[in-house]
Amino acid sequence: MDDSTSTALSARGADLDPDIRQFIATVGAAYASYPDFNNLPLPEMRRACEHVRAPWAAGGPVMAERIEHTVPTPVGAVRVRIHNPSSRAEKAALLYMHGGGWTTFSIDTHDRLMREYAARADIVVIGVDYALSPEAKFPVAQQQIASAVRWVREQSGELGIHRDRIALGGDSAGGNLAITTALRLRDEGEANAVHAVVTNYAVTDIYSEPEALQRYGYEGYMLAAEEMPRYWDNYLRSRDEANNPLVCPVLADLRGLPPVFMVIPECDILTEQNWRLAEQLKQAGVSVTTSFYKGASHSFLEAMSISALSNRAIDDTARWLKETLEPR
C-alpha cells in the first residue's frame, strides 16, 4: 500500500474527540523529542516511555494506603503495588496489567489509572509489574500474574480483600494478559479464582483487518500499524505460538469465564478484533458488557486529566466493577 492510499483511507485524527486529539498530539510531540525513537536501544526506549507518560500518571486520588510487595513465582519474583482507597474492610480487588506491547511501560506509567479505579469503585487495585519482553517470552508474564492471583487469595485477610471478589483487568497487551490469565487459571482447575475481567482496547488476535489498519494505523492515531508486529515478535518465540488460545483468545474455548467488561474505542486498529471477541464470548454463554466510545483512540484512558470522555469510560468501568463484585 503506498502513502497516497493510506492517506486517503485515514482520517488523520479528524474523527477523534478534540481532547483525545490533543492528548495524542502532546504525547506524539514528547516522543518526537527523542531522535529516531523507534531505533533506540530497548533500555533507552523504556526510559523515554516512562518520561513521556509521567505527566499523565501524575495527580489524581490519594490512597489511604499504598504499599508494595514482592510475590514469589515459579518463573521469577514479581513486584506488585497495592492501592487501597479507604479503610472499609474486605473490599473487592482488581489486579491490573499495564499496556505497552508486553515490551514497555510499567506500574508507574499506569499508576493514576489504577488509583482512579480504586477511588471510584472503592476497591483495592493491585498493579502487577510483570516481566517484559523480549527478555521474558510467553508465557512468563501470564504465569507471574496467575501466581499473583493465588498470592492475593492466600493473603486476602492481611490485605483486607475478599478472596471471592477478585477481578483481572488491563489495557492493550495488559488486556490480553487479563483475559488469557483467566483462561489459564480456568484450564488449571482454578476457574473460581477470578470473578470478573476488564479489558481496555485489548489485543485479542495477531490478525487485524486491513481496513482497520488502513483507517487507524497511520498519522493522527495512537497505535500505529507497524507497531504490533514488533510487539508480537518480542512476546513470542515464534509466530506459530499465535495459534495458542492462551496467546490469541479469539481462538479459545471461552466457556466458563466470569463476566467480562470491554472498553472499546472507535478509532483503534484493535477495535474490530475486540468486537469479534465480544461476539465469541456471547456465543460461549459468557456475560459480556461492551462499552463503546465514539471518538476515542487506543490509550485514551490515560487522558483523564483533560478528557471528559476518558473520565466517563473510567466511571463506567468502576460502576460495573462495583455492581459485579459486590455481594448480592
N, C-alpha and C positions, 0 to 999 in steps of 0.2 A: 504494500500500500504506500503510495507516495504522499508527500506532505500536503499536496493540494486536496487529496481525498480526505485525509484526517481533518484538515481544517474545515472542509465543507460539512463533515458529519458532526464535528464537535461544536458545541455552542460556546466554547471558551469561557465557561463560567457564567454566561448571561442568565442561565436558568436557576442560579443559586440564590438563596436568601441573601439579602445585602450584608447582613452581619457575618454570615458564613463566608461570603466572598472576601470580606475584609480580613477575616481570620486566615484564610488561605493565602492571601496576598502578603500579610505580615509574616507568616511562617515562611513563605517562599523567599521573601527578601532576607530573612535571617539565615536561611540555608545558603543563599547566594553569596553571603559574605565569606563563605568558605570556598576558595577557588578549587574547582574540579572535585566537588564534594563526593560524587559517586565513585571516584577512584582513590579516595583517602584510604590509608591502612585502617583496618577494622577498629583497632583501639581508638584512633583519632576520630573516625566516623561516629563511634558511640559517644565519645565526649562531646562532639559537636551536637549530636541529637539531644543530649542532656541539656546543653546550654540553650539550644533553640526552644525546647519545650518548657524550660524552667519558669518563664514568666506566666505561662498558662496553668502551672501547677501551684502557683502562689495564692495566698489569700484563702478565703472560704471559711467553713466552720472550724471551730476549735473543739477538740475532743476532750471528754472528761478523762480519758486515759489513752495513751498511745505508746505501745511497747513493742519490742522486737524479740523474737526467739529464733533459735537455730534448730530446725527439725531434722533429725537423722533419717536418712532414707537409704535403701539398698544401692542407689546409684549416686550417692554423694549428698551431703547435707544441704538443706535449702533454708534460706532466711525468709521469715515471714514478719510482716508488720501488722499489728493488730490495732484497729481504730475502734474505740468504744465511746459512743457519743454521750452516754448518760449512766446514771447509777442504777437504772432499772435492772432487776435481776433476770436471769435466764432468758436472754434475748435470742432471737434467731441470728444466724450468721450467714454471710456471703463471702466465700473465698473468690477473690478477683484476680484474673490474669491479664496483665497489660498486653497491648498490641506491640507492633514493631517487626512483623515478619519473622518471628522467632529469633531475630538477629540483633535488634537494637531496643532501646527504651528500657524502662525499669519500674520498680515500685515508686521511685521518685517522680518520674515523668507523669505518672497517673495518680499521684498522692491526693490531689484535690478532688478528683472524680470519686475516689474511694471515700473520702471524708464527706462529700456531698451525699452519697448513697447512705452512709452511716447516719448522718444527721436527719435526712429527710424521711428515712424509713424507721429510725430508731432501732437499728440492728448493728451488730458487730460486723465490721468489714475487715477481712484479712487479705492483705496483698501478698501474693506468693512470688518471690524473686527467683523464678525458675531458671535453670541453666540455659544459656543462649547458644544458638547455632552460629557458625558451623562447628564450634568446638564440641557441642553436645548435639548429637543427631537424634532423630526419632528412634525410640520412644522415651528418651531420658526425661525430658520436661514433663511428659504425661505421667510417668512413674513417680516423679517427685510430687506432683500435685495430688495424685492418688494417696501417697503416703501422708501428705499434709492433711487430707480429709480424715484419714484414720487417726492422726495425731490430735486433731481438733476434737473428734468424738471422744477419744480417750481422756483428754484434758478438759472436757467441757465444763465440769464442775468448777475447776480452778479458774477457767476463763470466763465464767458467767454466761455460758452458752447452753442453749437447749440442744442436746445431741441429736434430736429427731427433727430439727428445723434448720437444716443446713443446705445452702444453695451454692452452686458454682456459676460464675459469670466471667465475662471477658469481652474484649473488643478485638476485632480483626483476627490476627493469629491467636490472641488470647481467647477469643470467642470459639475458635476451632478447638483449643485446648479444653475449654469448659465442657463442650458437648461430647468431645471424644473421650475425656476422662470419665464422664458419666457413663458412657458406653463401656469403657474398660472396667469400671467398678461393677457394672451390671454383669459383664461377662465373667468376672472373677467371683461371682456369687454375693456381691455386696450392693445389690440394687437399692436397698433401703438406706444406704449411707448418704444419698443425695436426694433432696426433696423438691428441688426446683433448679432450673437452668435459665440464665440470662445470656443472650448473645447480642452483641452490638456490632453490626456490619461485619459478621463473621466470615472467615474463609471457610468455605464448606466443600470446595472442589478444586482440583488443579486446573479444571477446564472452565474458561469464561467464554460466554457467547461473543463472537466477533463484533456484533452490533454494539454490545456494551463497551468493549474495548475501544471501538472507534468513536463512540459518543463521549465517554467519560474518562478515557485513558490518556488524555493529552492536556495541553496547556489550559490552566484555569481550574483544575480539579486537584484533589489531594493525593490520590493514589494513582500513579502513572502505570500505563500498560506494561512497560518494560521492567517494572519493579518485581512483580510477582514471580516470574521465572527465576530471578536471582534468589528470592527468598526460599522458593521450593528447593532449589539446588543446595542452599545452605542447610535446610532442615532434613532432607532425605539423603540416604546413602546412594540411592539410585532412583530414577523416575519410576521404576517398577513398583516401588513402595507406595506410590499413589493409588495402587489398586487395593490397598489395605483399607477396610472401612474405618479403622481407627486413625487413619490419616485423612480420608475424604468421607465425611459422614453421610454424604448423599448416596454412598454405596452400601450403607449399613442397614441391617435389620434394626429398625428403630423401636420396635415393640418393647414395652416395659420401662421406657424412660419416664421421668417425672414431668410435671408441667414445664413448658418452655415459653419464655417471653422473648420475642425477636424484635430488636430495633432495626428498622430497615430504612435507610435514606434513599431518596430518589436518585441522586446524582453520584453513582459509585459503580465501578466496574464489577463489584461483587453483588449488586442488588439482585440481578436475575438468579444467581445461584442461591441466594437466600430465599427467594420466593419458591424455588424448586424444593429446597429442603423443607420449607413450611408445609407445602402440599404433601410431601412424603411423610412428615410427622403426622398429619391429619389422617392419611391413609393407614398409618400404623396404629391408630387409635390413641395417639398421644394428645393431651390437651395442649394446644399451641395458641398463643396470642401474638398476632403480628401487629406492630405499631409502626405505621409508615409516616415519613416526614418529608413532605414536599419541599424542595429547595435545599435539602440537607446533603452533605457530602460525607465521604469517608472521614473519620476522625472528628466529626462536627461536635461531639460531646465535649471535647476539650475547650471549646469556645465559650464555655458557660459564663465567663466574666463579662462578655459583651453581647451574648446572643439569647434572646427570649426563646428561640426555637430549641436551642440546646437545653435550656432550663426546663422547658415543657417535657422534653424527652426524659430527662433525669427524674422529674416529678412522676411521670407516667410509670417509669420502672420502679421507683420507690413505692408507689401506691400498690402496684401489682405484687411486689415482694411482701409488703405488709399483709395484703389480703390472702396471699398464697401460703405464707409461713406462719401466720398467727394461728393459735389453736382454735378449733371450732368449738 
